[in-house]
Amino acid sequence: MTDAAVSIRRATPADGEAVCALVEALLEYEHIGPMTEGAHERLVRDMFAPGTPLTTFVAEQGGRLVGYAIVYETYSTLRARPRLFIEDIFVRPEARGTGAGYALFREAVRHAAERGCALVEWQVLTWNRLALDFYERLGGKRDTEWYTYRLGEDRMRALLEG
């Protein structure tokens, strides 16, 4: 990757395909697999739909998108203020070390501050030492009091069907 400056901006509908390619690169990096059927189209639709809860930022370097962050607000009843949740933040391996990840994270934090958020939250895979070290260098603290639970579509159906 060149030493070209990194710029961060909000994604536009013209970026939809490139953002999906970055999502696919993240899923490959995380050993999760490809996006599920129809997810690509739904993501592009949902990122740019009127009133969408999603905000998507992209990192551009040398005229190419090298990273992205997708964020949305949740709500803290304890604080009676919104929280910003970083759903994804990813930088292509060849662009790491250029400041793109830092710039994306800083933009998410700036967005949270502008929105009056009480805090910013995100999740990191336990094995992703590179990400863990990155966030800890920035002052992120791992929550040791809460566990994340999930109910997948199959279990949701089973629960609803009785």
Secondary structure, 3 states (H helix, E strand, C coil): CCCCCEEEEECCHHHHHHHHHHHHHHHHHCCCCCCCCCHHHHHHHHHHCCCCCCEEEEEEECCEEEEEEEEEEEEECCCCEEEEEEEEEEECHHHCCCCHHHHHHHHHHHHHHHCCCCEEEECCCCCCHHHHHHHHHCCCCCCCCCCCCCCCHHHHHHHHHC
